[in-house]
Amino acid sequence: MDIPSYDSDEIKDGIIIDYDKEDNIVGIEILDFQSKLKQGLTITDLPFPDSDKATASQYFNIPIAV
């Protein structure tokens, strides 16, 4: 489903979260993703609820923590 974003917020350098009108996350953009992984990006750097971190970690192939 393609939901248009209403607002965006750069939560960390190069990590942009898109929100709909109800402030639900509808998109995540990670600029220079491979470089951020090499610098130690983990799933805890992204705004996922604890209950979704394992699934997000597998989907994005990012460690939960190092």
N, C-alpha and C positions, 0 to 999 in steps of 0.2 A: 504494500500500500504506500503510495506517495503522498505524504502529508506536507503541505507547504509550511515553511518556517515563518514565524512572526517576529522573532528576536534572536539574536546570537550573543554569546559571551565567550571571550577568550579566557578560559580558566587557568591556563598556564601558557607559557610561550609556545605558540604554534598548535595549541589544542583548543579547538573552537566547538562549542556546543550550540546547537540550534534548538529553539523552543517553539511550540505552538502557542496559540492565544491563551491556553489554560496553564502555561508553564510546564508542559510535559516535554521531555526530551524527544525530538524527532530526528535528530542527526548529530553525528560526531565527525569532525574533520580533524585529522592529525597531519600536519604539514611535516615533511621530511621524516616519515614514519620509521624507516630503517635506521636513520641516524639516532632517533630517540630511543629505539630498542637498544642500540649499542651503548647509549648513555645510561641505560638502566630503567627505562620506562616499564612500569608494572601496572597491572589492572587496578591497583589501589590509587593510581594517579588519575583514574577516570571516574566519572560520577555514577557508578552503578551501585544499586542497593546491595548489601551483603549477600542477600539471597540469590542474586544474579551474577555474582563475581566469578563463580566457577564456570558457568556457561559462557560468559563473556570472555574469560581467559582462553577457553578452548576455541571459541569462534575467531577471536583475533590473534590467536597463537601468541599471547603475551603471558608471561608468568604472573601469578597472583602476587608474589613478593619474592624478593631476592635476599 
